[in-house]
């Protein structure tokens, strides 16, 4: 088969002639030959496979610069790059979905806390932090109040002060009323202030190694819990006997799992499993994940530092949350489980039950 005209090649590859001209200018899909008299672009049939790949990736929403990179890779590496791109798309979509639901409710003036047909809900809660059996000091901070639940896992020479400073900023939200429609904006501002407080602990010009912290917090609105998450502390929800992790670890290893480079089983023992890609501290990416969770009577929430999640199996955590009634007893049992597993790290837990308030 001879060279194809741009029209024939466009039809076969399902790319428009306009797109083909653009991809030629970008060096992404240059023609085999350009007629010196007419300027017509001519394409070898062998280019069809690459052109179809470009078309598929554009339909996937991949930026042209990244498509150009994929097209230079061998098949296995290209597949891995596409997997990594799609993992990020799904994460971004989940965050936008939560925000879209919040905005729809807000613009519909649907304040769930004011719905007359719902019975008022509240939370019963407990927090506990322990040094563990190996560390010389405790750099974790755990807090539970009538509106705020929070865990911070500090690191660096001033890690304990960094975690406490971050949570102290969020505590200020407990004393004032927050208009429901402004909730996410207020929390975003609070995270910025928490980051400033953490930076102030170590002083100007310091590095994350001197003072930094993770932060996982939930703010109770009366019918919803607003989640703020940075780092590798975790939040879980026990609902109808099933345990769900509702945060995503901001670690190098979790990114490798998302991209398909390693399996979740390999991540457990990976030497870089504690290396963070997001945290509060000088030079760190402090961008929070933020979302809203509709609460139901009977829900049980767990916030914990990685001193629990890395040494106690999820099945054991779920068993305690199912079987132990009071939050105070549950946090004690979870900390004890971590210490019975060697207690290699500080461990902090917050447990909160959503209950129906007596009228």
C-alpha positions in Angstrom: 0.0 0.0 0.0 1.3 3.5 -0.9 1.3 6.6 1.1 -2.1 7.9 2.3 -3.3 11.4 1.8 -4.1 13.4 5.0 -7.9 12.9 4.3 -7.6 9.1 3.9 -5.2 8.9 6.9 -7.6 11.0 9.0 -10.5 8.7 8.2 -8.6 5.6 9.0 -7.1 6.9 12.2 -10.3 8.7 13.4 -8.4 11.9 13.8 -9.4 15.1 11.9 -7.1 16.7 9.4 -7.0 19.8 11.6 -5.8 17.6 14.5 -3.2 15.9 12.3 -1.8 19.3 11.2 -1.5 20.3 14.9 0.2 17.1 15.9 2.6 17.6 13.0 3.5 21.1 14.2 4.0 19.7 17.7 6.2 16.9 16.5 3.8 14.3 17.9 2.7 12.7 14.6 4.8 14.0 11.7 3.8 12.8 8.2 6.1 10.5 6.2 6.4 13.0 3.4 5.3 16.5 2.5 4.7 17.1 -1.2 7.1 20.0 -2.2 4.7 21.5 -4.7 1.3 21.2 -3.0 2.4 21.0 0.6 0.1 18.0 1.1 1.0 15.8 4.0 1.3 12.1 3.1 1.3 9.3 5.7 2.7 5.7 5.6 0.1 3.1 6.7 2.5 2.0 9.4 1.8 5.2 11.3 -1.9 4.2 11.7 -1.3 2.3 14.9 0.4 5.3 16.6 -2.2 7.6 15.3 -5.0 5.5 16.7 -3.2 5.4 20.1 -3.0 9.2 20.0 -6.7 9.4 19.3 -7.6 7.0 22.1 -5.5 8.9 24.6 -7.0 12.2 23.6 -10.5 10.7 24.2 -9.2 9.7 27.6 -8.4 13.3 28.3 -4.6 13.0 28.4 -2.7 16.2 27.7 -0.7 16.3 24.5 2.7 16.6 26.2 2.0 13.4 28.2 0.8 11.7 25.0 4.1 12.6 23.4 5.9 10.9 26.3 3.7 7.8 26.1 4.4 7.4 22.4 8.1 7.2 23.0 7.8 4.2 25.4 7.7 0.5 24.9 4.3 -1.2 25.3 4.8 -2.2 29.0 6.1 1.2 30.1 3.3 2.9 28.1 0.7 0.8 29.8 2.1 1.7 33.2 2.1 5.4 32.3 -1.5 5.2 31.2 -2.4 3.4 34.5 -0.7 6.2 36.5 -2.5 8.9 34.6 -5.9 7.2 35.1 -5.3 6.7 38.8 -4.8 10.5 39.1 -7.9 11.2 37.1 -10.0 8.9 39.4 -8.6 10.6 42.5 -9.3 14.1 41.1 -12.8 13.0 40.0 -13.6 11.7 43.5 -12.6 15.0 45.0 -14.6 17.0 42.5 -17.6 14.7 43.0 -17.7 15.5 46.7 -17.4 19.2 46.0 -20.1 19.1 43.4 -22.5 17.4 45.8 -21.7 20.1 48.4 -22.3 22.9 45.9 -25.6 21.4 44.7 -26.8 21.2 48.3 -25.7 24.7 49.0 -27.3 26.2 45.9 -30.5 24.3 46.5 -30.4 25.7 50.1 -30.5 22.2 51.4 -28.8 22.5 54.7 -28.9 18.9 56.1 -28.6 20.2 59.7 -31.9 22.1 59.3 -34.0 19.3 57.7 -37.1 19.1 59.8 -37.8 15.4 59.2 -34.4 14.3 60.5 -33.8 13.6 64.2 -30.8 15.6 65.7 -27.6 13.7 65.8 -24.5 14.1 67.9 -21.2 12.3 68.5 -19.7 10.4 71.5 -16.0 10.4 71.3 -12.7 9.5 72.9 -9.0 10.1 72.0 -5.8 8.4 73.2 -2.1 8.9 72.3 0.7 6.6 73.5 4.5 6.7 73.1 4.7 3.1 72.1 7.4 0.7 73.3 10.4 1.9 71.2 10.3 5.6 70.7 11.9 7.9 73.4 9.1 10.5 73.1 5.6 10.9 71.7 5.3 13.2 68.7 1.7 12.3 68.0 -1.2 14.5 69.0 -4.8 13.2 69.3 -7.8 15.3 70.1 -11.6 14.7 70.3 -14.1 17.4 71.2 -17.8 18.0 70.6 -17.1 19.3 67.1 -13.5 18.4 66.2 -11.8 15.1 65.9 -8.1 15.2 64.9 -4.8 13.2 64.8 -1.4 14.7 63.9 1.8 12.7 63.5 4.7 15.0 64.0 8.2 14.4 62.7 11.5 16.1 63.0 13.3 17.5 66.0 10.2 19.6 66.8 7.6 17.2 65.5 5.6 17.1 68.7 5.2 20.8 68.8 4.4 20.9 65.1 1.5 18.4 65.4 0.1 20.2 68.5 0.3 23.6 66.8 -1.7 22.3 63.8 -4.5 20.9 65.9 -4.5 24.0 68.2 -5.4 26.1 65.1 -8.4 23.8 64.3 -9.6 23.9 67.9 -10.5 27.5 67.4 -13.3 26.5 65.1 -15.1 24.8 68.0 -15.9 28.0 69.7 -17.6 29.9 66.9 -20.5 29.3 64.6 -19.7 28.5 61.0 -22.4 29.1 58.3 -22.9 25.8 56.6 -22.3 27.2 53.1 -18.9 28.5 54.2 -17.7 25.4 55.9 -15.1 24.2 53.3 -13.8 27.8 52.8 -13.3 28.1 56.6 -11.6 24.8 56.8 -9.3 25.6 53.9 -8.3 28.9 55.7 -7.7 26.9 58.9 -5.3 24.6 57.1 -3.4 27.5 55.8 -3.2 28.9 59.3 -2.1 25.5 60.6 0.7 25.4 58.1 1.9 28.8 59.2 1.8 27.6 62.8 3.8 24.6 62.0 6.4 26.7 60.1 6.6 29.0 63.1 7.5 26.1 65.4 10.9 25.6 63.7 11.5 29.2 62.7 12.2 30.8 59.4 14.4 29.0 56.9 14.0 25.6 58.5 13.4 22.4 56.7 10.7 19.7 57.0 13.2 17.6 58.8 13.2 20.1 61.7 9.4 20.3 62.1 6.6 18.8 60.2 3.4 16.9 60.7 0.6 15.0 59.1 -3.0 16.1 59.8 -6.2 14.2 59.6 -9.2 15.9 61.1 -13.0 15.8 60.9 -15.3 18.6 61.8 -18.8 17.8 63.0 -21.6 20.0 61.6 -24.6 18.3 63.2 -25.4 15.9 60.3 -22.1 15.8 58.4 -18.4 15.4 59.0 -16.1 17.6 57.0 -12.8 15.8 56.4 -9.4 17.4 56.1 -6.5 15.1 55.3 -2.8 15.6 54.7 -0.2 12.8 55.0 -0.5 9.2 56.1 -2.6 9.2 59.2 -5.9 7.7 58.3 -9.7 8.0 58.8 -12.0 5.0 58.7 -15.7 4.6 58.8 -17.5 1.5 60.3 -21.0 1.4 58.8 -23.3 -1.6 59.0 -20.4 -3.8 60.2 -18.1 -3.0 57.3 -15.0 -0.9 57.6 -14.0 1.6 54.9 -10.8 3.6 54.7 -12.0 7.1 53.7 -8.6 8.8 53.3 -5.8 8.2 50.8 -2.3 8.0 52.0 0.0 10.8 50.7 3.1 8.6 50.5 5.6 7.7 47.8 4.7 4.0 48.2 0.9 4.7 47.8 1.7 6.6 44.6 3.6 3.5 43.4 0.6 1.3 44.2 -1.8 3.7 42.4 0.5 3.6 39.4 0.7 -0.2 39.4 4.4 -0.3 40.0 4.0 -2.4 43.2 1.2 -4.4 44.8 -0.6 -3.4 48.0 1.0 -6.5 49.6 4.5 -5.3 48.6 3.7 -1.8 50.0 3.4 -3.1 53.5 7.1 -4.0 53.8 8.5 -1.4 51.4 11.5 0.5 52.8 10.0 3.8 51.7 6.5 3.2 53.1 6.8 6.2 55.5 8.1 8.7 53.0 5.5 11.4 52.6 4.6 13.4 49.5 2.3 15.7 51.4 2.7 17.2 54.9 2.6 20.4 56.8 6.0 22.0 57.1 8.6 24.2 55.4 9.0 23.2 51.8 6.4 20.4 51.9 3.2 20.2 49.8 0.5 21.0 52.3 -2.4 20.7 49.9 -5.3 19.0 51.8 -7.9 16.5 50.6 -11.2 17.9 51.7 -14.6 16.3 51.5 -18.0 16.0 53.3 -19.5 12.8 54.7 -23.2 12.4 55.4 -23.4 10.9 58.9 -25.9 8.1 59.8 -27.0 7.0 63.3 -24.8 4.1 64.2 -21.7 5.2 62.2 -18.4 4.8 64.0 -15.4 6.8 62.8 -11.7 6.0 63.6 -8.8 8.4 63.1 -5.4 7.0 63.7 -1.7 7.6 63.1 0.3 5.1 61.2 1.6 3.7 64.5 -1.7 1.7 64.4 -2.3 1.1 60.8 1.2 -0.2 59.9 1.4 -2.8 62.7 -2.2 -4.0 63.3 -4.1 -5.8 60.6 -7.2 -4.2 59.2 -9.3 -7.2 60.3 -8.2 -6.8 63.9 -9.0 -3.1 63.8 -12.4 -3.9 62.4 -13.0 -6.5 65.1 -12.3 -4.0 67.9 -14.6 -1.4 66.4 -17.4 -3.9 65.9 -17.2 -5.5 69.3 -16.1 -2.9 71.8 -19.0 -0.7 72.8 -17.7 2.6 74.3 -15.3 4.8 72.4 -13.0 5.1 75.6 -12.6 1.4 75.7 -12.2 1.1 72.0 -9.2 3.5 71.8 -7.6 1.8 74.8 -7.9 -1.6 73.1 -6.6 -0.3 69.7 -3.5 1.2 71.4 -3.0 -2.0 73.3 -3.1 -4.0 70.1 -0.4 -1.8 68.6 1.8 -2.2 71.6 1.2 -6.0 71.7 2.5 -6.0 68.1 5.8 -4.4 69.3 4.8 -0.8 69.6 7.5 0.4 67.2 6.0 3.8 66.8 3.9 6.4 68.6 0.2 5.4 68.3 -2.8 7.7 68.4 -6.5 6.9 68.0 -9.7 8.8 68.0 -13.0 7.0 68.0 -16.4 8.7 67.5 -19.9 7.3 67.4 -22.8 9.0 65.7 -25.8 8.9 68.0 -29.3 10.2 68.1 -29.7 13.0 70.6 -32.4 12.9 73.2 -35.0 15.6 72.8 
